[in-house]
Amino acid sequence: MQISNFPVLQMHKSQTAMRASQKDFESAVNQMKLLTKDPGNEMKLKLYALYKQATEGPCNMPKPGMLDLISKAKWDAWSALGSLPKETAKQNYVELVSSLSSSASSSQGKPDADSKQPGYETLVVTSENGITKIMLNRPTKKNAITTQMYQEIMLALEAAAKDDSAITVLTGNGDYYCSGNDLNNFTDIPPGGVEEKAKNSAILLRDFVGCFIDFPKPLIAVVNGPAVGISVTLLGLFDIVYASDRATFHTPFSHLGQSPEGCSSYMFPKIMGSAKAAEMLIFGKKLTAREACAQGLVTEVFPDSTFQKEVWTRLKAYSKLPPNAMRISKQLIRNVEKEKLHAINSEESSVLQGRWLSDECTNAIMNFLSRKAKL
Ligand SMILES: CCCC/C=C/CC(=O)SCCNC(=O)CCNC(=O)[C@H](O)C(C)(C)COP(=O)(O)OP(=O)(O)OC[C@H]1O[C@@H](n2cnc3c(N)ncnc32)[C@H](O)[C@@H]1OP(=O)(O)O
């Protein structure tokens, strides 16, 4: 069996405590596609059987021949579920995936002080002096976010929420902070075609942004260079944004036939007023760091030559403040709007699902990939 057919998943416990919704189920299925660690054949068979029961009902396929060992093992596992109702199978599937996720994130472990955490391919995650630093690590691709990277960032945030650090920092390796969604993500089309791709991407986006909405500790963006697309829109969900004076902030959604995400359709007008937000989100105006600071998106701008030194000195001092007090204050500031932000996130993801299927978007991505166009 292919590991890629049994992807890993992380799901919030609160979601699994209640009856699994269709969205929870789809989310579980989607995230399972990125399993990096083989959960073993027994687990894969259980997941397979529950998935089939949840989507097709009881097994009524002819029994495979004795020599077709893999098909027979799958058939046996599915048949063993008898007449288990589809809804129960769905619930069991979500719970099983959730338990896999918890063990995956606990196996990432509590970060050792002063150490780089293993298990990430697209990030460097360290925990030191009360600060967990999540660094995007695809410098040759300007830290464009691949599907795997979305998953790893979610795992890193989930682990950081539970570790001993007082604050969490997101930054980029190399000359860019991040060039947004990796446009090659759109070229990996599943058997269900572009509709399925758009649907899976919308679920991934919703879950990814949801992790930022729910993140319980002070979250700081250290914007070391230009930022594009989703890496800009998410900034409205951070508590502090420090930027190098080399950084720029660009959301070219209309150019790409796309629409805003990361709750920016709500947060940007709130932060900078609707006229300034429209210029960025509809017309794709690129802001310098100083402009972004004047408009309230950035907390403070530092000269690039002293950026790292000044920012980390500041953050080390902040990380020594009482962690519970900081966490409680953050939650007081943010929790008022959580429900609303989740609703906005769902709406933005669903609108984007439609945009990804449009000619405008397809042509823009084809242009970038065929190198005819750049931002
Ligand atoms: C599932 C959730 C979906 C969430 C949706 C989010 C929406 C967005 O984030 S929209 C924003 C998407 N991003 C872009 O449109 C940026 C595209 N990139 C560029 O325009 C340029 O690369 C750049 C202006 C960022 C940098 O230009 P520069 O001339 O300095 O460097 P390049 O030679 O172009 O880049 C080096 C290398 O990196 C690759 N790359 C950079 N950004 C992306 C990207 N976003 N997607 C894919 N690949 C990217 C670029 O192709 C180069 O690769 P090669 O060396 O192999 O040619």
PDBQT file of the ligand as one rigid body, heavy atoms in Angstrom, charges set to zero:
ROOT
HETATM    1  C1  LIG A 401      -3.582  26.082  -0.275  1.00  0.00    +0.000 C 
HETATM    2  C2  LIG A 401      -3.526  27.468   0.258  1.00  0.00    +0.000 C 
HETATM    3  C3  LIG A 401      -3.462  28.510  -0.799  1.00  0.00    +0.000 C 
HETATM    4  C4  LIG A 401      -3.302  29.888  -0.224  1.00  0.00    +0.000 C 
HETATM    5  C5  LIG A 401      -3.244  30.931  -1.269  1.00  0.00    +0.000 C 
HETATM    6  C6  LIG A 401      -2.456  31.977  -1.168  1.00  0.00    +0.000 C 
HETATM    7  C7  LIG A 401      -2.397  33.053  -2.205  1.00  0.00    +0.000 C 
HETATM    8  C8  LIG A 401      -1.016  33.635  -2.363  1.00  0.00    +0.000 C 
HETATM    9  O1  LIG A 401      -0.113  33.472  -1.600  1.00  0.00    +0.000 OA
HETATM   10  S1  LIG A 401      -0.863  34.563  -3.784  1.00  0.00    +0.000 SA
HETATM   11  C9  LIG A 401       0.865  34.868  -3.929  1.00  0.00    +0.000 C 
HETATM   12  C10 LIG A 401       1.543  33.816  -4.742  1.00  0.00    +0.000 C 
HETATM   13  N1  LIG A 401       2.914  34.211  -4.986  1.00  0.00    +0.000 N 
HETATM   14  C11 LIG A 401       3.335  34.750  -6.104  1.00  0.00    +0.000 C 
HETATM   15  O2  LIG A 401       2.578  34.993  -7.026  1.00  0.00    +0.000 OA
HETATM   16  C12 LIG A 401       4.793  35.041  -6.202  1.00  0.00    +0.000 C 
HETATM   17  C13 LIG A 401       5.379  34.446  -7.440  1.00  0.00    +0.000 C 
HETATM   18  N2  LIG A 401       6.799  34.716  -7.493  1.00  0.00    +0.000 N 
HETATM   19  C14 LIG A 401       7.324  35.793  -8.104  1.00  0.00    +0.000 C 
HETATM   20  O3  LIG A 401       6.648  36.617  -8.663  1.00  0.00    +0.000 OA
HETATM   21  C15 LIG A 401       8.812  35.942  -8.057  1.00  0.00    +0.000 C 
HETATM   22  O4  LIG A 401       9.385  34.679  -7.926  1.00  0.00    +0.000 OA
HETATM   23  C16 LIG A 401       9.294  36.848  -6.879  1.00  0.00    +0.000 C 
HETATM   24  C17 LIG A 401       8.877  38.295  -7.167  1.00  0.00    +0.000 C 
HETATM   25  C18 LIG A 401       8.726  36.397  -5.551  1.00  0.00    +0.000 C 
HETATM   26  C19 LIG A 401      10.844  36.802  -6.767  1.00  0.00    +0.000 C 
HETATM   27  O5  LIG A 401      11.398  37.162  -8.027  1.00  0.00    +0.000 OA
HETATM   28  P1  LIG A 401      13.001  37.029  -8.244  1.00  0.00    +0.000 P 
HETATM   29  O6  LIG A 401      13.270  37.428  -9.641  1.00  0.00    +0.000 OA
HETATM   30  O7  LIG A 401      13.716  37.753  -7.165  1.00  0.00    +0.000 OA
HETATM   31  O8  LIG A 401      13.311  35.481  -7.996  1.00  0.00    +0.000 OA
HETATM   32  P2  LIG A 401      12.848  34.243  -8.897  1.00  0.00    +0.000 P 
HETATM   33  O9  LIG A 401      13.967  33.838  -9.800  1.00  0.00    +0.000 OA
HETATM   34  O10 LIG A 401      11.539  34.527  -9.540  1.00  0.00    +0.000 OA
HETATM   35  O11 LIG A 401      12.592  33.137  -7.767  1.00  0.00    +0.000 OA
HETATM   36  C20 LIG A 401      13.581  32.193  -7.367  1.00  0.00    +0.000 C 
HETATM   37  C21 LIG A 401      12.957  30.831  -7.465  1.00  0.00    +0.000 C 
HETATM   38  O12 LIG A 401      11.862  30.757  -6.574  1.00  0.00    +0.000 OA
HETATM   39  C22 LIG A 401      10.676  30.347  -7.292  1.00  0.00    +0.000 C 
HETATM   40  N3  LIG A 401       9.505  30.965  -6.676  1.00  0.00    +0.000 N 
HETATM   41  C23 LIG A 401       9.441  32.156  -6.058  1.00  0.00    +0.000 A 
HETATM   42  N4  LIG A 401       8.214  32.365  -5.610  1.00  0.00    +0.000 NA
HETATM   43  C24 LIG A 401       7.463  31.312  -5.970  1.00  0.00    +0.000 A 
HETATM   44  C25 LIG A 401       6.108  30.948  -5.776  1.00  0.00    +0.000 A 
HETATM   45  N5  LIG A 401       5.256  31.727  -5.105  1.00  0.00    +0.000 N 
HETATM   46  N6  LIG A 401       5.683  29.774  -6.274  1.00  0.00    +0.000 NA
HETATM   47  C26 LIG A 401       6.529  28.946  -6.921  1.00  0.00    +0.000 A 
HETATM   48  N7  LIG A 401       7.842  29.238  -7.118  1.00  0.00    +0.000 NA
HETATM   49  C27 LIG A 401       8.291  30.401  -6.647  1.00  0.00    +0.000 A 
HETATM   50  C28 LIG A 401      10.919  30.851  -8.694  1.00  0.00    +0.000 C 
HETATM   51  O13 LIG A 401      10.110  30.137  -9.590  1.00  0.00    +0.000 OA
HETATM   52  C29 LIG A 401      12.406  30.545  -8.857  1.00  0.00    +0.000 C 
HETATM   53  O14 LIG A 401      12.513  29.156  -9.075  1.00  0.00    +0.000 OA
HETATM   54  P3  LIG A 401      13.590  28.595 -10.145  1.00  0.00    +0.000 P 
HETATM   55  O15 LIG A 401      14.929  29.012  -9.603  1.00  0.00    +0.000 OA
HETATM   56  O16 LIG A 401      13.382  27.114 -10.142  1.00  0.00    +0.000 OA
HETATM   57  O17 LIG A 401      13.250  29.241 -11.443  1.00  0.00    +0.000 OA
ENDROOT
TORSDOF 0
